[in-house]
Each structure stands twice: as structure tokens, then as C-alpha cells.
Amino acid sequence: MARPRFAVLAAALGLTVLTGCGAADMTKQASPYAAAQGARTVTLSVQSWVGAQANVAVAQYLLEKELGYRVDTVQIDEVPAWDALSQGRVDAILEDWGHPEQEQRYIEDKGTITRGGDLGVTGHIGWFVPTYFAEKHPDVTDWKNLDKYADQLRTAESGGKGQLLDGSPSYVTNDKALVKNLDLDYQVVFAGSEAAQITQIQQFAKAKKPFLSYWYKPQWLFEKVPMTEVKLPEYTEGCDADPDKVACAYPHTPLQKFLNTRFADKGGDAAAFLKKFRWTEKEQNEVSLMIAEQKLSPEEAASKWVAANEPTWREWLPQG
């Protein structure tokens, strides 16, 4: 997600949301369904973290079952997804955590991407410790005291320093800069993916071991492993403008949808539906939990949620 910036989750959670051309590299290959002339088809970019997959699962289910569209989904990293959206190789991104450079280039300068509205969910990245450790050591929740606990948070991978657990090296985060600029005795260690990070957090929690991890809200794991945020220096507008000098917390970001401009103008009921698609953190987490923890397929999770929440999704459908 970006500012909160990162990208994640895939096979380890058994996610099978990809269809059509599957996990094709959309930076090189267009979906055959994107921007198809006169066809009732939609191509959605699905980011690899489970909350974003929950959005796509429900949107896809309703587009297909209620509006009669063929939906193709493709998984692309965050920044390449903007390029694919601009070029019409995908029609919509349903959860973006903030990419100001791409917004300037494609929305303001080129006009090839159109804002699709607020998703209804506010995202936030931060550093978290398990609540059982925070209750035992309350001062650990202030970043100024983190070095006091570096020895307890050291692992074999952290090179004699405390470990700050991150997800994938492909995440665009501020963590290495934060550790350096706040002069902390910590090493950023990448788990490899969101799924691997979840596994490590669950293993730490099962053993009641302390850990410090980059993590984010909304995320279903908080219901299984309660975590408490470490307070970093307060976020102020522009404090993260220079990635090398950032020394402040991550912002709280209302998550946004974006549509290819041609699709936004000519996409008919599908475009109208995606613009109106808006739900809560609680609703997203319900579907995420079914996918990630209960091991339902995205389609099964969407079907179950849709069956129980008709008054909500009826409001998203085009009128008439």
C-alpha cells in the first residue's frame, strides 16, 4: 500500500480470486475483456491483500449475478496497476491507499483515469506490538522507548538488533527511513508476503512472544491477535514528502476507487455500480475473515455476504 503504502497476500491463504487471464503480468499483456467494444465485460484490478480481494469478490459477484456482466480479474502490483488502468487494460481499481504521483500524472495531467469515489473504509498503517506485551510493558507504545526493548525483540534474522517485521520487499513503506531517521536500534526484516507475515505473527502470539510489526487497518487478524499501536511522531501534512527524510507516523487514509476514464464515461451500469459501491470496515472485514480464516473461496464468501446484506448492496445497483 502506498502512503499507507504496501501490496500483498496470495497463495498461502489459498486465494483463488483470479479468473480469465489469471495472474498474467498486466504490465505486458492486456486482458481480452478490458474496454471491449459493446461487450458486457469488466476487468477489475485485484490487489494482493485480503481486504482488497474482499472488495473485488463482492463487486464481481454482484456484477455477474445481478447485472449480467462477465468479470475478469487480474492481480497487479500497486504502481503498475495505475499504468494498466490508464491504458485501459483494466477498468477499475477498488482500493487505493494513495499514490499522489500517479494521481497527478493520470488524473490531472493526462485525464486517462477518473476518480471513482470513496470506498467507505479508512486505512491506516502503523507499527504494532501484541496487546499482551503492551499490557505488561505499557511504555513500549511510545516509539521513544522502543530501544529499551530491542533485546527482547531481537531475532536470528535481525542481526543483533530488534526486529521490525515487514511483509513483502515489494511494499512501498517508510519503515527503513523511519528506523534510520529516528535512530532506532532495529532492523527491518521482510517476511516475504502478507500471508507469511500473518503466519509469523500467529506463531509469535501462540508462544506469547513479543514482536514489533508493520501492520495496518482494516485487517481481520486484529480479531485473532489483538495488537496495540506504537505511537510514532505525529503525522502532519507533507511530513512524508521526502521518502528519505520521513520521521513521522503514517496518515489515516480514506481509501479510494479509480476508473479508467473511457470506462467511467461509457461503462454503463457497471461503471455506475462501481461508483456507488461503498461499504464499511466492518463489512469488509466480514468478507475478509471468511476468505482468509474460514478458507471460503472469494465467490463463496461474497455469496454468503450478499445473501445476508441485501439492503446494503441494493443501494449500489443502478436505478431503473
C-alpha positions, 0 to 999 in steps of 0.5 A: 500500500502506498502512503499507507503504502504496501501490496500483498497476500496470495497463495498461502491463504489459498486465494483463488480470486483470479479468473480469465487471464489469471495472474498474467503480468498486466504490465505486458499483456492486456486482458481480452475483456478490458474496454471491449467494444459493446461487450458486457465485460469488466476487468477489475484490478485485484490487489494482493491483500485480503481486504482488497480481494474482499472488495473485488469478490463482492463487486464481481459477484454482484456484477455477474449475478445481478447485472449480467456482466462477465468479470475478469480479474487480474492481480497487479502490483500497486504502481503498475496497476495505475499504468494498466488502468490508464491504458485501459487494460483494466477498468477499475481499481477498488482500493487505493491507499494513495499514490499522489504521483500517479494521481497527478500524472493520470488524473490531472495531467493526462485525464486517462483515469477518473476518480471513482469515489470513496470506498467507505473504509479508512486505512491506516498503517502503523507499527504494532506490538501484541496487546499482551506485551503492551499490557505488561510493558505499557511504555513500549507504545511510545516509539521513544522507548522502543530501544529499551526493548530491542533485546527482547525483540531481537531475532536470528534474522535481525542481526543483533538488533530488534526486529521490525517485521515487514511483509513483502520487499515489494511494499512501498513503506517508510519503515527503513527511513523511519528506523534510520531517521529516528535512530532506532536500534532495529532492523527491518526484516521482510517476511516475504508476503502478507500471508507469511507475515500473518503466519509469523505473527500467529506463531509469535502470539501462540508462544506469547512472544513479543514482536514489533510489526508493520501492520495496518487497518482494516485487517481481520487478524486484529480479531485473532491477535489483538495488537496495540499501536506504537505511537510514532511522531505525529503525522502532519501534512507533507511530513512524508514528502521526502521518502528519505527524510520521513520521521513521522507516523503514517496518515489515516487514509480514506481509501479510494476507487479509480476508473479508467476514464473511457470506462467511467464515461461509457461503462454503463451500469457497471461503471455506475455500480462501481461508483456507488459501491461503498461499504464499511470496515466492518463489512469488509472485514466480514468478507475478509475473515471468511476468505482468509480464516474460514478458507471460503473461496472469494465467490463463496464468501461474497455469496454468503455476504450478499445473501445476508446484506441485501439492503446494503448492496441494493443501494449500489445497483443502478436505478431503473 
